[in-house]
């Protein structure tokens, strides 16, 4: 099974991806996580350090694939999850999608794709071009990480459009949304009424999820020292169990940008009670930035 995790930049994709990878490993699966971001920090909470990237290794070997061995690019992380960082071109130069393609090419040369039960692609930010949508070419399922905010759902809608487009030529489905660190889900509910799709899980506003990223540890590793955090791991295990059941998934029909803007902004201004809905400072900024 191949998974691609997308979502708005800074929404917590890598933290979510690492914990899902560990949850799948805890269920007995052999897992490879591939970071698809030039920052090459997707697997940081699995390994505790920034591992060398595939693109750097290829450059050192003058792109002689035959001179590269699995141990040159694959690093063991927590719970036995194997980790790869694709890396990327310098800022403002080159194409991130090309690097993902080279990563997949090399891993196939090393027969790595055949050795894992689950391969998870953790992809940077919103889908803004075909290059960043490249991992969808290799995925069975896409998962979208969001919160209950305006911008995150706008990004989710663009990702849904990419899934729909890729599904025309690939056996790709959207497994569903994952709400990350959110105290409410009213806007998420409003969105999935307009664009029907499953919700795999909604993680509450738990500070330890954010702290885990700073510590360079997954929630599962943190739970070894603080058993009170075990309940947080259950959220990720639930996601893993749903994925392992091989859900049917959906091919979403995204909302048009103007329709989505009206849908979400009107929710603030015209709640069911017929009175103006209080708008927080962050929500007001979200509306201004779209």
C-alpha positions in Angstrom: 0.0 0.0 0.0 1.3 3.4 -1.0 0.1 6.6 0.8 0.6 10.3 0.0 0.1 12.8 2.8 -0.7 16.4 1.8 -2.0 19.6 3.4 -1.3 23.3 4.0 2.2 24.2 4.9 2.8 24.1 8.7 -0.4 22.2 9.4 1.5 19.2 10.9 1.9 16.8 8.0 5.3 15.5 9.0 4.3 15.0 12.6 1.2 13.2 11.5 3.0 11.2 8.9 5.6 9.9 11.4 3.0 8.9 13.9 1.0 7.1 11.3 4.1 5.3 10.1 4.8 4.1 13.6 1.2 3.1 14.1 1.4 1.0 11.0 4.7 -0.5 12.2 3.0 -1.3 15.5 0.4 -3.2 13.6 3.2 -5.4 12.2 3.8 -3.7 8.8 7.2 -3.0 7.3 7.1 0.7 6.6 9.1 3.2 4.5 8.5 6.9 4.9 9.8 9.2 2.1 10.1 12.9 2.8 9.4 14.9 -0.3 10.4 18.4 0.9 13.7 20.3 0.2 13.9 21.0 3.9 14.5 17.2 4.3 13.0 17.2 7.8 10.0 14.9 7.3 11.6 12.0 9.2 13.2 14.0 12.0 10.9 12.7 14.7 11.6 9.1 13.6 15.4 9.4 13.5 16.1 12.3 15.8 18.4 14.0 13.2 18.4 15.3 9.6 19.4 12.3 7.5 21.3 12.8 4.2 19.1 13.2 1.1 18.9 11.1 -2.0 19.6 14.0 -4.2 22.8 14.8 -2.3 23.9 11.2 -2.5 23.2 11.0 -6.2 25.2 14.2 -6.8 28.1 12.7 -4.8 28.1 9.6 -7.1 27.7 11.7 -10.3 24.2 10.1 -10.7 25.7 6.6 -11.1 22.9 4.6 -9.7 24.9 1.4 -9.8 27.3 2.9 -7.2 24.6 3.4 -4.5 23.5 0.9 -2.0 20.4 0.8 0.2 22.3 1.7 3.3 23.5 4.9 1.6 20.0 6.4 1.5 17.8 4.4 3.8 18.0 5.0 7.5 16.4 3.1 10.4 14.0 5.1 12.5 11.9 4.5 15.6 9.9 1.3 15.8 11.8 0.0 12.8 10.3 2.5 10.3 12.8 3.0 7.4 13.4 6.6 6.4 14.3 8.3 3.1 14.6 12.0 2.4 14.3 13.0 -1.3 15.8 16.5 -0.7 15.4 19.0 -3.4 17.0 21.7 -5.6 18.3 24.9 -4.1 15.7 27.5 -3.3 14.4 29.1 -6.5 16.0 26.6 -8.8 14.9 23.3 -10.2 11.8 21.3 -9.7 10.8 19.4 -6.6 8.7 16.9 -8.7 11.9 16.0 -10.7 13.6 15.1 -7.4 10.7 12.9 -6.3 10.9 11.1 -9.7 14.6 10.5 -9.2 14.0 9.2 -5.7 11.4 6.7 -6.9 13.7 5.7 -9.8 16.6 5.0 -7.4 14.5 3.1 -4.9 13.1 0.9 -7.7 16.7 0.3 -8.9 17.5 -0.9 -5.3 14.3 -3.0 -5.4 13.2 -1.1 -2.2 9.6 -0.7 -3.3 9.1 -4.5 -3.3 10.4 -4.9 0.3 7.8 -2.8 2.2 4.1 -3.4 3.1 3.5 0.4 3.3 5.3 3.3 1.6 4.3 6.7 2.8 5.1 9.9 0.9 5.1 13.1 3.1 4.8 15.9 0.6 5.4 19.6 1.2 2.6 22.1 1.4 -0.3 22.8 -0.9 -0.4 21.4 -4.5 0.6 24.4 -6.6 2.0 22.6 -9.7 2.3 19.2 -11.3 5.7 18.7 -9.8 4.5 18.7 -6.2 1.6 16.4 -7.3 4.2 13.8 -8.6 3.9 11.5 -5.5 0.2 11.0 -6.4 1.4 9.1 -9.5 2.7 6.4 -7.1 0.1 6.4 -4.4 -3.0 4.2 -3.8 -4.4 6.6 -1.3 -4.1 10.3 -0.5 -4.7 11.7 3.0 -5.2 15.4 3.6 -4.2 17.0 6.9 -6.1 20.1 7.8 -7.4 22.0 10.8 -10.7 23.8 11.3 -9.3 27.0 9.7 -10.2 28.8 6.4 -6.8 28.6 4.8 -6.2 24.9 5.6 -9.6 23.9 4.1 -8.9 26.0 1.0 -5.6 24.1 0.5 -7.5 20.8 1.1 -9.8 21.7 -1.7 -7.0 22.3 -4.1 -5.5 18.9 -3.1 -8.8 17.3 -3.7 -8.8 18.7 -7.2 -5.4 17.1 -7.8 -6.6 13.8 -6.6 -9.6 14.0 -8.9 -7.3 14.9 -11.8 -4.7 12.1 -11.1 -7.5 9.5 -10.6 -8.3 9.8 -14.3 -5.1 8.0 -15.2 -4.1 6.3 -11.9 -5.9 4.0 -9.4 -5.8 6.7 -6.8 -8.4 7.5 -4.2 -8.8 10.0 -1.4 -8.8 8.0 1.9 -10.0 11.1 3.8 -9.3 14.1 5.9 -7.3 14.2 9.2 -8.0 17.1 11.5 -4.8 18.0 13.4 -4.8 19.8 16.7 -8.2 21.4 16.5 -10.7 22.2 19.2 -13.6 22.5 16.8 -14.7 20.9 13.5 -17.6 23.1 12.5 -15.9 24.4 9.3 -14.6 20.9 8.5 -18.2 19.7 8.7 -19.4 22.6 6.5 -16.7 21.7 3.9 -17.5 18.0 3.7 -21.1 18.8 3.3 -20.2 20.6 0.1 -17.4 18.2 -0.9 -18.3 14.7 0.5 -15.3 12.8 1.7 -14.5 10.6 4.7 -12.9 12.0 7.9 -10.4 9.5 9.2 -9.8 11.3 12.5 -9.9 14.6 14.4 -7.0 15.0 16.8 -7.8 17.4 19.7 -5.8 20.5 20.5 -3.1 18.6 22.4 0.1 20.6 23.0 2.2 17.4 23.3 1.7 16.8 19.5 3.4 20.1 18.8 6.1 19.5 21.5 6.9 16.1 19.9 8.2 17.8 16.8 10.5 20.0 18.9 11.8 17.0 20.8 12.4 15.0 17.7 10.2 12.1 18.9 6.9 10.5 17.9 4.1 10.4 20.4 4.7 6.7 20.7 8.3 7.2 21.8 7.2 10.0 24.2 4.6 7.6 25.7 7.4 5.3 26.8 8.4 7.9 29.4 4.9 9.3 29.9 2.2 6.6 29.8 -0.5 9.2 30.2 0.1 10.1 26.5 -1.1 6.6 25.4 -4.5 8.0 24.5 -3.0 10.2 21.8 -1.4 7.2 20.2 -4.8 5.7 19.9 -5.8 8.3 17.4 -3.0 7.3 15.1 -3.6 3.6 15.6 -7.2 4.2 14.6 -6.1 5.9 11.3 -3.7 2.9 10.7 -6.5 0.4 11.2 -8.8 2.2 8.8 -6.0 2.3 6.2 -5.2 -1.4 6.7 -8.8 -2.2 6.0 -8.2 -1.0 2.5 -11.1 1.5 2.4 -12.9 2.2 -0.9 -12.0 5.9 -0.6 -13.5 8.5 -2.9 -12.7 10.5 -6.0 -13.6 14.0 -4.7 -15.4 16.7 -6.7 -13.8 19.9 -5.4 -15.7 23.1 -4.9 -15.0 26.1 -7.1 -12.8 28.7 -5.4 -15.5 31.4 -5.3 -18.1 28.9 -4.1 -15.8 27.7 -1.3 -15.0 31.2 -0.3 -18.7 32.1 0.0 -19.5 28.9 1.8 -16.8 29.3 4.5 -17.0 33.0 4.9 -20.8 33.0 5.1 -20.6 30.5 7.9 -18.9 33.2 10.1 -21.4 35.9 9.1 -24.6 33.9 9.0 -24.7 31.1 11.7 -27.8 29.1 12.2 -29.0 31.4 15.1 -29.3 34.2 12.6 -26.8 36.4 14.5 -23.3 37.5 13.6 -20.8 34.8 14.6 -17.8 36.1 16.6 -14.6 36.0 14.5 -11.3 35.4 16.2 -8.3 37.5 15.3 -6.7 34.4 13.5 -9.9 33.7 11.6 -10.2 37.4 10.5 -6.6 37.2 9.3 -7.4 34.0 7.4 -10.3 35.7 5.6 -8.1 38.7 4.7 -5.3 36.5 3.3 -7.4 34.5 0.9 
